[in-house]
Amino acid sequence: MKGTKERRRFIDYPRQGREGPRRWLPSWRQWLGTLSVGIVGLAGLFAVVYATIDIPNENELAGQEATVYYWADGSQMVSVGAVNRQNVSLDKVPDSVENSVIAAENATFYTDAGVSFQGIGRALVNMVSGEETQGGSTITQQYVKNTYLSQDQTVTRKMREFIISLKVSNQKPKQEILRGYLNTSWFGRGSYGIQAAAHAYYGIDAKELNPSQGAMLAALLKGSEQYDPGLSAANHERAVARWKWILDRQVSTGKMSQEERARYDTFPEPRGLTKPTSQAGQTGYLVDVANKFIKADTGLTDQDLARGGYRIHTTFDKQRTHRLEKAVQDVRRENIDPQQRAADNYVEVGAASVRPKDGAIVAIYGGADATRHFSNNADTTAVPAGSAFKPFVLAAALQRPDGEPAGATAQPVVDQKAAVPDLSSALMKAESPPFVQAGKRIGLERIRDLAVAAGLRKESMARLEQTFPLGTSAPSAIRMASAYTTFANGGLHTDPYAVTEMTHDGKKVPGIDRHEPEQVLDAGVAQQVSSALEGVGWRSLVQDSGTAQQPVAAGRTERSDRMKSAWFIGSPAGVGPDFGPGSEKWGGVRPGQVPGAVDDNEPTTAVTMFRNKPGAPELLPMQGVGGEGTGLGTSIPPKIWRAYQQAP
């Protein structure tokens, strides 16, 4: 009825009596009401979730079941045993160690509610956005994750961790939480808990740790892969910096006096790395290589792997591995005598075999014994390649725009016809100046990019200086063998791999995938380089020793190299026109071999030799190794390669 007052709506939206945009903009009362309802709703939801999530039973670390590694034929290689963990009560842990851990991980431990709202928020945002998760969890949260939950980085697990942490903080004394945290935390070197860590790093019980040692162990809680000082020089630098910070932090929080802090001015170096006796010989090196590929492919950490329960099937050929080890031992025994020649002291050998057709690593030699020599010589990136790098310069000179690897844009400036006789002849004659000149004409970036495309790691490349083409870069034996397969495989390259399958609780672990081969060199270029390498192989194995029975495409270091290393990389080659049946150079063809064919099951093998005194950062000179006068021991790697090929 006209003149009567319009009934007021319960929710005045769209707003009456407003025109234009104001009609659709909520009032401040509506904003406040909506916010209040939202807060009440969230609080109610949180209450329901809090009530429904109970503190679960303590989990059983997966490491209670060993991880088993298998050879390529399916037989068991090694079983890496159960978790190294010994629970101790807090009265067996010095107060100074407790203070170090709290200062490092959660200074407000005794006063907070057991959770970090800022840390949980940051972690959730990063997980939802797909970025790497960050730290920020309290000691209580880390204890809950270690004791009751899995290590999965999911939103659901993080929310459960948050709720359970609140309940644990309300129901358990802080001392009990700290005890549990110290007994379940990962310290690296296969050790869970402060007692196992004290033995792994200092060979003593936890109760004997001094404040300085306690601060060093507390630094490992940030990540032993980055802070174990025995793993690398970079780790050592990080560990020292964090050790200092933790001690200083205790002073700032009132847990240590300035006078006491001043007494700890020398970093407490831990004992050397050790491996279980089950990983003696080559086994420990094989496990290390497999784990390296697993971590790169799946994102799993050393801590995850140490929990155990995995079944890992590798590419390693048992017989080839034993043959390679025997070849190294036999040649060393015949040629290296430290008691007779000072130059034969501290000689190290590394080797790796990679199958050209698919990149499988079928054998490695990492050192004399993984339980005594911890650095893996097959995977070290500290040994310059010398003249063994020159084939990549030749390939870069030959490569044309229509056969370049993806992403390459530089134009070739060396005529293909001129490059073949000039650099091929220089390679055969062990001459260096032509390669330096080629580097100037081609461009060092172009050479580097081709070498990386062929399989070398960019991180192992040296500075782009005039001598770069002469092999100042330091790739590993695994990567050198892998890169040389590119020449043997018609320019196709497949990234090396060491694991074919991995399961946990019977389920496949995702991420273990083989890479597809990629054409990184023109097939004609690869063939031309291989032909040049067959000349080097003939000079190394026939002219020098007269014992080769098959054509070999090989790269090597030369006596004229000014490097502290000796290399030989060989691929059993096809039989070309110069190496056909009855050829005087090679002594005929193997039974059943078709001229021009390559057995794609025969691996490319790289052998490297160098001198390194344990603990010293620099390689020692190679002059006189093996009794070769002023030579560099360059004949020894070819002997190892030949013994490996001829071994029964």
KATA-V525927 format. One record per pair of residues at least 4 apart in sequence whose ideal C-beta (glycine too) atoms are under 7 Angstrom apart, sorted by the first residue. I is the first residue (numbers start at 0). J is the second residue. D is the distance in whole Angstrom. If there is no record, write none. Layout:
# KATA-V525927
((I;J;D) (I;J;D))
This chain:
# KATA-V525927
((11;15;6) (12;25;7) (12;29;7) (13;22;5) (13;23;6) (14;22;5) (14;26;7) (17;21;4) (17;22;4) (18;22;6) (20;24;6) (25;29;4) (25;30;5) (27;31;6) (28;32;6) (29;33;6) (30;34;6) (31;35;6) (32;36;6) (33;37;6) (34;38;6) (35;39;6) (36;40;6) (37;41;6) (38;42;6) (39;43;6) (40;44;6) (41;45;6) (42;46;6) (43;47;6) (44;48;6) (45;49;6) (46;50;6) (47;51;6) (48;52;6) (48;162;6) (49;162;6) (52;159;6) (52;162;5) (52;163;6) (54;147;7) (54;163;6) (54;166;5) (54;167;6) (55;147;5) (57;146;5) (57;147;6) (58;146;7) (58;147;6) (59;63;6) (60;82;5) (60;306;6) (61;306;4) (61;307;5) (61;308;4) (62;81;6) (62;82;3) (62;305;6) (62;306;4) (62;307;4) (63;81;5) (63;82;6) (63;307;7) (64;307;5) (64;308;4) (65;78;5) (65;79;6) (65;80;5) (65;81;6) (65;307;6) (66;79;5) (66;304;7) (66;307;5) (66;308;7) (66;309;4) (66;311;7) (67;75;6) (67;78;5) (67;310;5) (68;76;4) (68;77;5) (68;286;6) (68;289;6) (68;311;5) (68;313;6) (69;73;6) (69;74;7) (69;75;6) (69;76;6) (69;311;7) (69;312;5) (69;313;6) (70;74;5) (70;76;5) (70;313;7) (70;315;6) (70;317;4) (71;313;6) (71;314;5) (71;315;6) (71;316;5) (72;317;6) (74;317;7) (76;282;7) (76;285;7) (76;313;7) (77;277;6) (77;278;6) (77;282;5) (77;286;7) (79;286;7) (80;275;7) (81;307;7) (82;191;5) (82;305;7) (82;306;7) (82;307;7) (83;189;5) (83;190;5) (83;191;6) (83;195;5) (84;191;4) (84;192;5) (84;195;6) (85;192;6) (85;194;4) (85;195;6) (86;182;5) (86;192;7) (87;91;4) (87;92;6) (87;182;7) (87;193;7) (87;194;5) (87;205;6) (88;178;7) (89;174;6) (89;177;7) (89;178;5) (91;205;6) (91;206;5) (92;96;5) (92;97;6) (92;181;6) (92;193;6) (92;205;5) (92;206;7) (93;206;7) (93;208;6) (93;213;7) (94;98;6) (95;99;6) (95;210;4) (95;213;5) (96;100;7) (96;193;7) (96;205;7) (96;208;5) (96;213;4) (97;101;6) (97;177;7) (98;102;6) (98;249;5) (98;254;4) (99;103;6) (99;210;7) (99;213;4) (99;214;5) (99;217;4) (99;245;5) (99;249;7) (100;104;6) (100;181;7) (100;217;5) (100;220;7) (101;105;6) (101;106;6) (101;108;5) (102;106;6) (102;245;6) (102;248;4) (102;249;5) (102;252;6) (102;254;7) (103;217;4) (103;218;7) (103;220;6) (103;245;5) (104;138;6) (104;220;6) (105;137;5) (105;138;4) (106;252;6) (107;111;4) (108;137;7) (108;138;5) (108;173;7) (109;173;6) (111;137;6) (112;165;7) (112;168;6) (113;137;6) (113;139;4) (113;164;5) (113;165;6) (113;167;6) (113;168;3) (114;119;6) (114;137;6) (114;139;7) (114;140;6) (114;161;6) (114;164;5) (114;165;6) (115;119;6) (115;135;5) (115;136;6) (115;137;5) (116;120;6) (117;121;6) (117;135;6) (118;122;6) (118;135;2) (118;136;5) (119;123;6) (119;157;7) (119;161;5) (120;124;6) (121;125;6) (121;133;6) (121;135;6) (122;126;6) (122;132;5) (122;133;6) (122;135;7) (122;157;6) (123;127;6) (123;154;6) (123;157;6) (124;128;6) (125;130;4) (125;131;7) (125;132;5) (125;133;6) (126;132;6) (126;152;6) (126;153;7) (126;154;6) (126;157;7) (127;154;7) (132;152;5) (136;140;4) (136;141;5) (138;142;6) (138;176;7) (138;177;7) (138;180;5) (139;143;6) (139;164;5) (139;167;6) (139;168;5) (139;176;5) (140;144;6) (140;160;6) (140;164;5) (141;145;6) (141;180;6) (142;146;6) (142;176;5) (142;179;5) (142;180;4) (142;183;7) (143;147;5) (143;148;6) (143;160;5) (143;163;5) (143;164;5) (143;167;6) (144;148;5) (144;150;7) (144;160;6) (145;183;4) (145;184;6) (146;179;6) (146;183;6) (147;163;6) (148;156;6) (148;159;6) (148;160;6) (149;156;6) (150;303;6) (151;156;5) (153;157;7) (154;158;6) (155;159;6) (156;160;6) (157;161;7) (158;162;7) (159;163;6) (160;164;6) (161;165;7) (162;166;7) (163;167;6) (164;168;6) (165;169;6) (166;170;6) (167;171;5) (167;176;7) (171;175;5) (171;176;6) (173;177;6) (174;178;6) (175;179;6) (176;180;6) (177;181;6) (178;182;6) (179;183;6) (180;184;6) (181;192;7) (181;193;5) (182;192;4) (182;193;7) (183;191;6) (183;192;6) (184;192;7) (184;220;6) (185;191;6) (185;223;7) (185;302;4) (186;190;5) (186;196;4) (186;216;6) (186;219;5) (186;223;6) (187;219;6) (187;223;2) (187;227;5) (187;301;7) (188;199;4) (188;200;7) (188;227;7) (188;272;7) (189;199;7) (189;305;6) (190;195;4) (190;196;5) (190;199;4) (191;195;6) (192;196;7) (193;197;6) (193;205;5) (193;216;7) (194;198;7) (194;204;7) (194;205;5) (195;199;6) (196;200;6) (196;216;5) (197;201;6) (197;203;6) (197;204;6) (197;205;4) (197;208;6) (198;202;6) (198;203;7) (200;216;6) (200;269;4) (200;270;6) (201;208;7) (201;212;6) (201;269;6) (201;270;6) (202;270;6) (203;207;4) (203;208;7) (208;212;5) (208;213;5) (209;213;7) (210;214;6) (210;263;6) (211;215;7) (211;263;4) (211;267;5) (212;216;6) (212;267;5) (213;217;6) (214;218;7) (214;242;5) (214;245;4) (214;246;5) (215;238;7) (215;242;5) (215;267;5) (215;269;7) (217;245;5) (218;226;5) (218;238;5) (218;241;4) (218;242;5) (218;245;6) (219;223;5) (219;226;5) (219;227;6) (221;226;6) (221;241;7) (222;226;6) (223;227;5) (223;301;7) (224;300;7) (224;301;6) (225;234;6) (225;237;6) (226;234;6) (226;237;6) (226;238;5) (226;241;6) (227;234;6) (228;234;6) (228;235;4) (228;238;4) (228;269;7) (229;269;6) (229;271;6) (229;272;5) (230;234;5) (231;235;7) (232;236;7) (233;237;7) (234;238;6) (235;239;6) (236;240;7) (237;241;6) (238;242;6) (239;243;7) (239;266;5) (240;244;6) (241;245;6) (242;246;7) (242;266;6) (243;247;6) (244;248;6) (245;249;7) (246;255;7) (246;260;6) (246;263;6) (247;251;7) (248;252;6) (249;254;4) (249;255;4) (250;255;5) (250;257;6) (250;260;5) (255;259;5) (255;260;5) (256;260;7) (257;261;6) (272;373;5) (274;278;5) (274;283;5) (274;369;5) (274;370;5) (276;370;6) (278;282;5) (278;283;3) (278;286;6) (278;369;5) (278;370;6) (279;368;6) (279;369;7) (279;370;5) (280;368;6) (280;369;7) (281;285;6) (281;320;6) (281;324;6) (281;364;7) (281;365;6) (281;369;7) (282;286;6) (282;369;6) (283;287;6) (283;369;3) (283;370;6) (284;288;6) (284;363;6) (284;365;3) (284;366;7) (284;369;5) (284;375;5) (284;377;6) (285;289;6) (285;313;7) (285;315;5) (285;363;7) (286;290;6) (287;291;6) (287;375;5) (288;292;7) (288;360;7) (288;363;6) (288;375;7) (288;378;6) (288;497;5) (289;293;6) (289;311;6) (289;313;5) (289;497;5) (289;498;5) (290;294;6) (290;304;6) (291;295;6) (292;296;6) (292;496;6) (292;497;5) (292;498;5) (293;297;6) (293;299;6) (293;498;6) (293;501;6) (294;299;6) (294;300;7) (296;510;5) (296;511;6) (297;508;6) (297;510;4) (297;511;7) (299;303;4) (299;304;6) (301;305;6) (304;309;7) (308;503;6) (308;504;7) (309;501;6) (309;502;7) (309;503;5) (310;501;7) (310;502;5) (311;498;6) (311;501;5) (312;498;7) (312;499;5) (312;500;4) (313;497;6) (313;498;6) (314;359;4) (314;360;5) (314;361;6) (314;496;7) (314;497;5) (314;499;6) (315;320;6) (315;360;7) (315;361;7) (315;362;7) (316;320;6) (316;361;4) (316;362;6) (317;321;7) (318;322;6) (319;323;6) (319;352;6) (319;361;5) (319;362;4) (320;324;6) (320;362;4) (321;325;6) (322;326;6) (322;643;6) (322;646;4) (323;327;7) (323;350;6) (323;352;7) (323;362;5) (323;364;5) (323;643;5) (324;328;6) (324;364;6) (325;329;6) (325;646;6) (326;330;6) (326;639;5) (326;642;4) (326;643;4) (326;646;6) (327;331;6) (327;348;5) (327;350;7) (327;364;5) (327;639;6) (328;332;6) (329;333;6) (329;642;6) (330;334;6) (330;635;6) (330;638;5) (330;639;5) (330;642;6) (331;335;5) (334;625;5) (334;635;6) (334;638;7) (335;343;5) (335;346;5) (335;625;6) (336;340;6) (336;343;6) (337;343;5) (337;344;5) (340;623;6) (340;626;6) (342;622;6) (342;623;3) (342;624;5) (343;624;6) (343;625;7) (345;610;5) (345;611;6) (345;612;5) (345;619;6) (346;608;7) (346;610;6) (346;624;6) (347;366;7) (347;376;5) (347;609;6) (347;610;7) (347;611;5) (348;364;6) (348;376;6) (348;606;7) (348;608;5) (348;639;7) (349;364;6) (349;365;7) (349;376;3) (349;377;5) (349;379;6) (349;476;5) (349;607;5) (350;363;7) (350;364;4) (350;377;6) (350;476;6) (350;604;6) (350;605;6) (350;606;5) (350;639;7) (351;360;6) (351;363;5) (351;377;5) (351;476;4) (351;477;4) (351;480;5) (351;605;6) (352;361;5) (352;362;4) (352;480;6) (352;602;4) (352;604;4) (353;358;6) (353;360;6) (353;477;7) (353;480;4) (353;481;5) (353;484;6) (353;495;5) (353;602;6) (353;603;6) (354;358;7) (354;359;4) (354;361;6) (354;600;7) (354;602;5) (355;484;4) (355;487;5) (355;488;4) (355;599;6) (355;603;6) (356;488;7) (356;599;4) (357;493;6) (357;513;7) (358;481;6) (358;493;4) (358;494;6) (358;495;5) (358;496;6) (358;514;7) (359;496;6) (360;477;6) (360;495;5) (360;496;7) (360;497;5) (361;602;5) (363;377;4) (363;477;7) (364;377;6) (365;369;7) (365;375;4) (365;376;5) (365;377;5) (366;372;4) (366;374;7) (366;375;7) (366;376;5) (367;371;7) (367;372;5) (368;372;6) (374;379;6) (375;379;6) (377;475;7) (377;476;5) (377;477;6) (378;475;5) (378;477;6) (379;475;6) (380;459;5) (380;473;5) (380;474;6) (380;475;5) (381;473;6) (382;473;5) (382;564;5) (382;607;5) (382;609;5) (383;470;6) (383;471;6) (383;472;7) (383;473;5) (383;562;5) (383;563;7) (383;564;5) (384;388;4) (384;470;4) (384;472;6) (384;473;7) (384;474;6) (384;479;7) (384;566;6) (385;470;4) (385;556;4) (385;560;4) (385;562;4) (385;564;6) (385;566;6) (386;429;7) (386;470;6) (386;555;6) (386;556;5) (386;557;5) (386;560;5) (387;470;6) (387;479;7) (387;554;4) (387;555;6) (387;556;6) (387;566;4) (387;568;6) (388;470;3) (388;472;6) (389;393;7) (389;426;6) (389;434;5) (389;468;7) (389;470;7) (390;394;6) (390;486;7) (390;528;5) (390;532;6) (390;554;5) (391;395;6) (391;446;6) (391;449;6) (391;450;4) (391;453;6) (392;396;7) (392;422;7) (392;434;5) (392;437;6) (392;438;7) (392;446;5) (392;468;5) (393;397;6) (393;422;5) (393;423;7) (393;426;6) (393;528;6) (393;531;6) (394;398;6) (394;449;6) (394;520;6) (394;524;6) (394;528;5) (395;441;5) (395;445;5) (395;446;5) (395;449;5) (396;413;4) (396;418;4) (396;422;6) (396;437;6) (396;441;6) (397;415;6) (397;418;6) (397;524;4) (397;527;6) (398;402;6) (398;403;6) (398;411;6) (398;449;6) (398;520;6) (398;521;6) (398;524;5) (399;411;6) (399;415;7) (399;521;6) (400;410;7) (402;520;7) (402;521;3) (402;524;6) (403;407;4) (404;452;4) (404;519;4) (407;448;6) (409;442;6) (409;444;7) (409;445;5) (412;440;5) (412;441;6) (413;417;7) (413;418;5) (413;437;6) (413;440;5) (413;441;6) (414;418;7) (415;419;7) (417;421;6) (418;422;6) (419;423;5) (419;527;6) (420;424;6) (421;425;6) (421;433;6) (422;426;6) (422;433;6) (422;434;7) (422;437;6) (423;427;7) (423;531;4) (424;428;6) (425;430;4) (425;433;4) (425;434;6) (426;531;5) (426;535;6) (427;534;4) (427;535;6) (427;538;7) (429;557;4) (429;559;6) (431;435;6) (431;469;6) (431;559;7) (432;436;6) (433;437;6) (434;438;6) (434;468;4) (434;469;6) (435;439;7) (435;465;6) (435;468;6) (435;469;7) (436;440;7) (437;441;6) (437;468;6) (438;443;5) (438;446;6) (438;467;6) (438;468;4) (441;445;5) (441;446;6) (443;447;6) (443;463;4) (443;467;5) (444;448;6) (444;463;7) (445;449;6) (446;450;6) (446;468;6) (447;451;6) (447;460;5) (447;463;7) (448;452;6) (449;453;6) (450;455;5) (450;482;7) (451;455;6) (451;457;5) (451;460;7) (452;519;4) (453;482;4) (453;485;4) (453;492;6) (453;519;6) (453;520;7) (454;478;6) (454;481;4) (454;482;4) (454;485;6) (454;492;5) (455;459;6) (455;474;5) (455;478;5) (455;482;5) (456;474;7) (456;478;6) (459;472;6) (459;473;5) (459;474;4) (459;478;7) (460;472;5) (461;467;6) (461;471;4) (461;472;4) (463;467;5) (466;471;5) (467;471;6) (470;562;7) (474;478;4) (474;479;5) (475;479;7) (476;480;6) (476;605;4) (476;607;5) (477;481;6) (477;495;6) (478;482;6) (479;483;6) (479;568;5) (479;605;4) (480;484;7) (480;568;6) (480;603;5) (480;604;6) (480;605;4) (481;495;4) (483;487;7) (483;554;7) (483;568;5) (483;570;6) (483;603;5) (483;605;7) (484;488;5) (484;603;5) (485;490;6) (485;491;7) (485;492;4) (485;519;6) (485;520;6) (485;525;7) (486;525;5) (486;528;5) (486;529;5) (486;532;6) (486;552;7) (487;529;6) (487;552;6) (487;570;4) (487;597;6) (487;603;6) (489;522;4) (489;525;5) (490;518;6) (490;519;6) (490;520;3) (490;521;6) (490;522;5) (490;524;6) (490;525;4) (491;516;4) (491;517;7) (491;518;6) (492;516;7) (492;517;6) (492;519;5) (493;514;6) (493;516;4) (494;514;4) (496;513;6) (498;511;6) (500;507;7) (500;511;6) (501;508;4) (501;511;5) (502;506;6) (502;507;6) (502;508;6) (503;508;6) (520;524;5) (520;525;5) (522;526;6) (523;527;6) (524;528;6) (525;529;6) (526;530;6) (527;531;7) (528;532;6) (529;533;7) (529;552;5) (529;572;6) (530;575;6) (532;536;6) (532;552;4) (532;553;6) (532;554;6) (533;537;6) (533;550;6) (533;551;7) (533;552;5) (533;572;5) (533;575;7) (533;578;7) (534;538;7) (535;539;6) (535;553;5) (535;554;6) (535;555;6) (536;540;6) (536;550;7) (536;551;4) (536;552;6) (536;553;4) (536;569;6) (537;541;5) (537;542;6) (537;584;5) (538;542;5) (538;543;7) (539;543;6) (539;553;6) (539;555;6) (539;567;7) (539;637;5) (540;544;6) (540;546;7) (540;547;4) (540;551;6) (540;637;6) (540;641;6) (541;545;6) (541;547;5) (541;584;6) (541;585;7) (543;634;7) (546;641;6) (547;551;6) (547;585;6) (548;586;6) (549;571;6) (549;585;6) (549;589;6) (550;572;4) (550;574;6) (550;578;4) (550;585;5) (551;569;5) (551;570;7) (551;571;6) (551;572;6) (552;569;7) (552;570;5) (552;572;4) (553;567;6) (553;568;6) (553;569;4) (554;568;5) (555;566;6) (555;567;5) (555;633;7) (555;637;7) (556;560;5) (556;562;6) (556;564;6) (556;565;5) (556;566;5) (556;631;7) (556;633;6) (557;633;6) (558;630;5) (558;631;6) (558;633;6) (560;631;7) (563;609;6) (563;618;4) (563;619;7) (563;620;6) (563;621;6) (564;607;6) (564;608;7) (564;609;5) (564;621;7) (565;608;4) (565;621;6) (565;631;6) (565;632;5) (565;633;5) (565;635;6) (565;636;5) (566;605;7) (566;606;7) (566;607;5) (566;636;6) (567;606;5) (567;636;4) (567;637;5) (567;640;5) (568;603;7) (568;605;4) (569;604;6) (569;640;5) (570;603;4) (571;598;6) (571;601;4) (572;597;7) (573;595;5) (573;596;5) (573;597;5) (574;578;5) (574;579;6) (574;588;6) (574;592;7) (574;594;4) (574;595;6) (575;595;7) (577;582;7) (577;584;7) (578;582;5) (578;584;6) (578;585;5) (579;594;5) (580;587;6) (580;588;5) (580;594;7) (581;587;6) (588;592;5) (588;594;7) (592;596;7) (604;640;6) (604;643;6) (606;636;4) (606;639;5) (606;640;5) (607;636;7) (608;632;6) (608;635;6) (608;636;5) (609;618;5) (610;618;6) (610;619;4) (610;621;6) (611;615;7) (611;618;6) (611;619;7) (612;619;6) (621;631;4) (621;632;5) (622;629;6) (622;631;7) (623;627;7) (623;628;7) (623;629;7) (624;631;7) (624;632;3) (625;632;5) (625;635;5) (627;632;6) (627;634;7) (634;638;6) (635;639;7) (636;640;6) (637;641;6) (638;642;6) (639;643;6) (640;644;6) (641;645;6) (642;646;6))
